[in-house]
Amino acid sequence: MSASLDALDPALRTFVHTVCSEGARLADGRRLDWPQQRAIAETVRTPWRAGGPEMAATTMHRIAHGADGFDVRVHRPQGVTTRAPALVYLHGGGWCLFSLDTHDRLMRELAERAGVVVIGVDYALAPEHPYPVALEQCLAAIRALREQPDTFGIDATRVALGGDSAGANLALATALRLRDVGAHDGIDALLLLYGAFDTALDTDSVRTLGTADDMLSADEMAAYWTAYLGPDAATCRDGYAVPAHAALHDLPPTLLLWGERDVLAAQSAAMTARLRAAGVEVDAHAYPRTPHSFIEAMSISDIATDALARGGGWLRTHLAVTQDASA
């Protein structure tokens, strides 16, 4: 067993070993293009999204945008009224992988634990659709919710943005863009799970947490940034693409959760400090012995379920979920 795996919580060690070994088995030493990587990622993640809470209703809606539009998946938990607050959720996967399906259980868990409607955005993936396509679709989703709240059965004046990894990047970037165009009223909270906020990785993190034995390697992260931003990704200073370079004032209350054994851990810690320095109300928690993507192990990990409970409870507070809205 590698030193990286040995340092993890036992349940999460099992998760990382299973996911990585199954991915390697399916790849079989081949050099894979992005569609092939996506197919394997969907297969590997299938067992980890099974189970979890049953929703009162799950529906799909098409958002008109550009030539083709895009889909959103709406999860309404049991007992939630038609005027409930909403969490707009953006899945991770380096802007290149994963889907509403890979993150379906995570969204259902948050819906039930927070007592809110969760709306997952099926944004277009890079490199076929590079920055800013996904960000523009996230903004279009917010516009649609505000214009048609009855269609989605939500209170569009009480909305949170959330996401994991690349999805946390998109959630923060969406909040930044809304702030800068004066359209951020009603965005009441940000839930950022082990986010990718900077193209530059901490040197010690690369050496100790970003190896081929880790859940997310430094080489993988560099490939994702290049696919999203192009060959000049490392020098990009656009704050909507790389939030480490953005001004962070006047953002809503924010919760950051991450694992300490993640090559991106230092970025969440740095973002926490910068948000606080900018006057943002911040809650943050780093979980020891925990890798990137650890919340996906919710079926076997007490740490993952604790993070879900923490996130759900925090959303209840900051979206002012009342008994009438969730009972």
C-alpha positions as CSV (number, residue, x, y, z in Angstrom):
1,M,0.0,0.0,0.0
2,S,1.3,3.5,-0.9
3,A,2.1,6.0,1.8
4,S,-0.6,8.3,0.4
5,L,-3.3,5.6,0.8
6,D,-2.0,4.5,4.2
7,A,-2.5,8.0,5.5
8,L,-6.2,8.1,4.8
9,D,-9.1,7.2,7.1
10,P,-9.8,3.5,6.5
11,A,-13.2,3.9,4.8
12,L,-11.8,6.6,2.5
13,R,-8.8,4.4,1.8
14,T,-11.2,1.8,0.5
15,F,-13.0,4.4,-1.6
16,V,-9.8,5.7,-3.2
17,H,-8.4,2.3,-3.8
18,T,-11.6,1.0,-5.4
19,V,-12.2,4.0,-7.6
20,C,-8.6,4.3,-8.8
21,S,-8.0,0.5,-9.4
22,E,-11.3,0.2,-11.3
23,G,-10.5,3.2,-13.4
24,A,-7.0,1.7,-14.2
25,R,-8.6,-1.6,-15.0
26,L,-11.0,-0.1,-17.5
27,A,-8.3,2.1,-19.1
28,D,-6.1,-0.9,-19.5
29,G,-3.0,1.2,-20.2
30,R,-4.6,3.0,-23.1
31,R,-4.1,6.7,-23.8
32,L,-7.7,7.9,-23.6
33,D,-9.4,10.9,-25.2
34,W,-11.9,12.9,-23.2
35,P,-15.0,11.0,-24.3
36,Q,-13.3,7.7,-23.3
37,Q,-12.3,9.2,-20.0
38,R,-15.9,10.3,-19.4
39,A,-17.3,6.9,-20.1
40,I,-15.0,5.3,-17.7
41,A,-15.6,7.9,-15.0
42,E,-19.4,7.3,-15.3
43,T,-18.9,3.6,-14.9
44,V,-16.6,3.8,-12.0
45,R,-18.8,6.3,-10.1
46,T,-22.1,4.3,-10.7
47,P,-21.9,2.2,-7.5
48,W,-21.2,5.3,-5.4
49,R,-24.3,7.2,-6.4
50,A,-26.7,4.3,-5.5
51,G,-29.1,4.5,-2.6
52,G,-29.7,7.6,-0.5
53,P,-33.0,9.5,0.1
54,E,-36.0,9.2,-2.2
55,M,-37.3,12.4,-3.5
56,A,-40.9,13.5,-3.6
57,A,-40.2,14.4,-7.3
58,T,-37.3,14.6,-9.6
59,T,-37.9,16.4,-12.9
60,M,-35.8,17.6,-15.9
61,H,-36.2,21.0,-17.5
62,R,-34.6,22.5,-20.6
63,I,-33.1,26.0,-20.3
64,A,-33.0,28.0,-23.5
65,H,-29.6,29.4,-24.0
66,G,-27.5,29.9,-27.2
67,A,-28.1,27.5,-30.1
68,D,-28.9,24.4,-28.1
69,G,-29.7,25.2,-24.5
70,F,-29.0,22.8,-21.6
71,D,-30.8,20.7,-19.0
72,V,-31.3,21.1,-15.2
73,R,-32.4,18.3,-12.9
74,V,-34.7,19.4,-10.0
75,H,-34.8,17.3,-6.8
76,R,-37.7,18.1,-4.5
77,P,-37.4,16.3,-1.1
78,Q,-40.3,14.8,0.8
79,G,-42.5,17.4,2.5
80,V,-41.0,20.5,0.8
81,T,-43.5,23.1,-0.3
82,T,-43.7,24.7,-3.7
83,R,-42.1,27.9,-2.5
84,A,-39.0,26.4,-0.9
85,P,-35.5,27.9,-1.1
86,A,-33.2,26.4,-3.7
87,L,-29.6,25.2,-4.0
88,V,-28.2,25.5,-7.5
89,Y,-25.6,22.7,-7.6
90,L,-22.6,22.4,-10.0
91,H,-20.9,19.1,-10.2
92,G,-17.2,18.6,-10.1
93,G,-14.9,16.7,-12.6
94,G,-12.4,19.2,-13.7
95,W,-14.8,21.0,-16.0
96,C,-14.3,17.9,-18.3
97,L,-15.8,14.9,-16.6
98,F,-18.8,13.7,-14.6
99,S,-22.5,14.6,-14.9
100,L,-25.8,15.0,-13.1
101,D,-25.8,11.2,-12.8
102,T,-22.5,10.9,-11.0
103,H,-23.6,13.5,-8.5
104,D,-27.2,12.5,-8.2
105,R,-27.0,11.0,-4.7
106,L,-24.9,13.9,-3.4
107,M,-27.6,16.3,-4.6
108,R,-30.4,14.2,-3.1
109,E,-28.6,14.0,0.2
110,L,-28.2,17.8,0.3
111,A,-31.9,18.3,-0.7
112,E,-33.1,16.2,2.2
113,R,-30.7,17.4,4.8
114,A,-31.2,21.1,4.0
115,G,-34.9,20.9,3.3
116,V,-34.5,22.7,0.0
117,V,-35.0,22.1,-3.7
118,V,-31.7,21.2,-5.3
119,I,-31.2,22.1,-9.0
120,G,-28.3,20.5,-10.7
121,V,-27.0,22.2,-13.9
122,D,-25.9,19.9,-16.8
123,Y,-23.3,22.4,-18.0
124,A,-21.3,21.8,-21.2
125,L,-17.9,20.1,-20.7
126,A,-14.4,21.2,-21.8
127,P,-12.4,21.0,-23.9
128,E,-15.1,20.9,-26.5
129,H,-16.8,23.8,-24.6
130,P,-14.0,25.8,-23.0
131,Y,-14.4,28.8,-20.6
132,P,-16.7,30.7,-20.4
133,V,-19.4,28.4,-21.8
134,A,-20.1,26.6,-18.5
135,L,-20.1,29.8,-16.5
136,E,-22.5,31.5,-19.0
137,Q,-24.8,28.5,-18.6
138,C,-24.7,28.8,-14.8
139,L,-25.7,32.4,-15.1
140,A,-28.5,31.5,-17.6
141,A,-29.8,28.9,-15.0
142,I,-30.0,31.7,-12.4
143,R,-31.9,33.9,-14.8
144,A,-34.4,31.2,-15.6
145,L,-35.1,30.5,-12.0
146,R,-35.7,34.1,-11.3
147,E,-38.0,34.5,-14.4
148,Q,-39.9,31.3,-13.9
149,P,-39.9,30.4,-10.2
150,D,-43.3,28.7,-10.4
151,T,-42.0,26.4,-13.2
152,F,-39.4,25.2,-10.8
153,G,-41.5,25.5,-7.6
154,I,-39.1,27.6,-5.7
155,D,-38.7,30.9,-3.9
156,A,-36.2,32.6,-6.2
157,T,-35.5,35.2,-3.6
158,R,-33.7,32.6,-1.4
159,V,-31.1,30.8,-3.5
160,A,-27.7,29.2,-2.6
161,L,-24.9,28.3,-5.1
162,G,-22.9,25.2,-4.4
163,G,-20.5,22.8,-6.0
164,D,-17.5,20.5,-5.5
165,S,-14.0,20.8,-7.1
166,A,-14.5,22.5,-10.5
167,G,-18.1,23.0,-9.5
168,A,-17.1,25.0,-6.5
169,N,-15.0,27.2,-8.9
170,L,-18.1,27.7,-11.1
171,A,-20.3,28.5,-8.0
172,L,-17.9,31.1,-6.8
173,A,-17.4,32.5,-10.3
174,T,-21.2,32.8,-10.8
175,A,-21.6,34.7,-7.5
176,L,-18.7,37.0,-8.6
177,R,-20.3,37.7,-11.9
178,L,-23.7,38.4,-10.4
179,R,-22.2,40.7,-7.9
180,D,-20.3,42.6,-10.6
181,V,-23.4,43.2,-12.7
182,G,-25.5,44.2,-9.7
183,A,-27.7,41.1,-9.9
184,H,-26.6,39.3,-6.7
185,D,-29.7,40.0,-4.6
186,G,-31.3,36.7,-3.5
187,I,-28.1,34.8,-3.6
188,D,-27.9,34.1,0.1
189,A,-25.2,31.4,0.5
190,L,-22.2,29.7,-1.1
191,L,-21.4,26.0,-0.4
192,L,-17.8,25.3,-1.7
193,L,-16.6,21.7,-1.4
194,Y,-12.8,21.1,-2.0
195,G,-12.7,23.8,-4.7
196,A,-10.3,24.5,-7.5
197,F,-9.5,28.2,-7.1
198,D,-6.0,28.7,-8.5
199,T,-4.0,27.3,-11.5
200,A,-0.9,27.3,-9.3
201,L,-0.6,24.4,-6.9
202,D,1.3,24.6,-3.6
203,T,4.7,23.0,-4.0
204,D,4.5,20.9,-0.9
205,S,1.0,19.8,-1.8
206,V,2.2,18.6,-5.2
207,R,5.0,16.6,-3.7
208,T,3.1,15.0,-0.9
209,L,-0.6,15.0,-2.0
210,G,-0.6,15.3,-5.8
211,T,1.1,12.1,-6.8
212,A,-0.2,9.3,-9.1
213,D,-1.3,7.4,-6.0
214,D,-3.6,10.2,-4.8
215,M,-7.3,10.7,-5.7
216,L,-6.4,13.8,-7.7
217,S,-2.9,14.3,-9.0
218,A,-1.1,17.5,-9.9
219,D,-0.8,16.3,-13.5
220,E,-4.5,15.7,-13.7
221,M,-5.3,19.1,-12.3
222,A,-3.0,20.8,-14.9
223,A,-4.7,18.9,-17.7
224,Y,-8.1,20.0,-16.5
225,W,-7.1,23.7,-16.3
226,T,-5.6,23.5,-19.8
227,A,-8.7,21.9,-21.2
228,Y,-10.9,24.6,-19.5
229,L,-8.8,27.7,-20.2
230,G,-6.5,26.7,-23.1
231,P,-2.7,26.4,-23.4
232,D,-2.1,29.7,-21.5
233,A,-4.0,28.5,-18.4
234,A,-1.1,28.9,-16.1
235,T,-0.9,32.7,-16.8
236,C,-4.6,33.4,-16.8
237,R,-5.6,36.2,-14.4
238,D,-9.3,36.3,-15.2
239,G,-10.9,36.3,-11.8
240,Y,-14.1,34.6,-13.1
241,A,-12.0,31.7,-14.4
242,V,-9.4,31.6,-11.6
243,P,-11.1,33.0,-8.5
244,A,-7.7,33.3,-6.7
245,H,-7.3,36.4,-8.7
246,A,-10.7,37.9,-8.0
247,A,-11.7,40.6,-5.6
248,L,-13.9,38.9,-3.0
249,H,-15.9,41.7,-1.4
250,D,-19.7,41.7,-1.0
251,L,-20.2,38.0,-1.4
252,P,-22.8,36.0,0.6
253,P,-22.0,33.9,3.6
254,T,-19.8,31.0,2.5
255,L,-19.1,27.5,3.8
256,L,-15.9,25.8,2.7
257,L,-15.4,22.1,3.4
258,W,-12.3,20.1,2.3
259,G,-10.0,17.2,3.0
260,E,-6.6,17.9,4.4
261,R,-5.0,15.1,2.2
262,D,-6.0,16.8,-1.1
263,V,-3.7,18.5,-3.5
264,L,-6.2,21.4,-3.5
265,A,-6.4,21.7,0.3
266,A,-4.1,24.7,0.5
267,Q,-6.4,26.5,-2.0
268,S,-9.4,26.1,0.2
269,A,-7.4,27.3,3.2
270,A,-6.1,30.3,1.3
271,M,-9.6,31.1,-0.1
272,T,-11.0,31.0,3.5
273,A,-8.5,33.5,4.6
274,R,-9.0,35.8,1.7
275,L,-12.8,35.8,2.0
276,R,-12.5,36.6,5.7
277,A,-10.1,39.4,4.9
278,A,-12.6,40.8,2.4
279,G,-15.3,40.9,5.1
280,V,-17.3,37.9,4.0
281,E,-19.0,35.8,6.6
282,V,-17.2,32.4,6.4
283,D,-17.5,29.0,8.0
284,A,-14.8,26.4,7.2
285,H,-13.9,22.9,8.2
286,A,-10.9,20.8,7.0
287,Y,-11.3,17.1,7.6
288,P,-8.0,15.2,8.5
289,R,-7.0,12.0,6.8
290,T,-9.4,12.8,4.0
291,P,-8.8,13.0,0.2
292,H,-10.3,14.9,-2.7
293,S,-13.9,14.0,-3.6
294,F,-14.3,12.3,-0.2
295,I,-18.0,13.2,0.1
296,E,-18.8,10.8,-2.7
297,A,-17.9,8.0,-0.3
298,M,-21.1,8.8,1.7
299,S,-22.3,5.1,1.6
300,I,-19.3,3.9,3.6
301,S,-17.8,6.9,5.3
302,D,-18.9,8.6,8.5
303,I,-16.7,11.5,7.7
304,A,-18.6,12.0,4.4
305,T,-21.9,11.9,6.1
306,D,-20.7,14.4,8.7
307,A,-19.8,16.8,5.9
308,L,-23.2,16.3,4.3
309,A,-24.9,17.0,7.7
310,R,-22.7,20.0,8.3
311,G,-23.5,21.4,4.8
312,G,-27.2,20.7,5.1
313,G,-27.6,22.3,8.5
314,W,-25.6,25.3,7.4
315,L,-27.9,25.7,4.3
316,R,-31.0,25.5,6.5
317,T,-29.7,28.4,8.6
318,H,-28.6,30.6,5.8
319,L,-31.6,30.0,3.6
320,A,-33.9,30.5,6.6
321,V,-35.6,27.2,6.0
322,T,-38.8,27.2,8.1
323,Q,-40.9,24.3,9.3
324,D,-43.6,25.3,6.8
325,A,-41.1,25.1,4.0
326,S,-39.8,21.7,4.8
327,A,-42.7,19.8,6.5
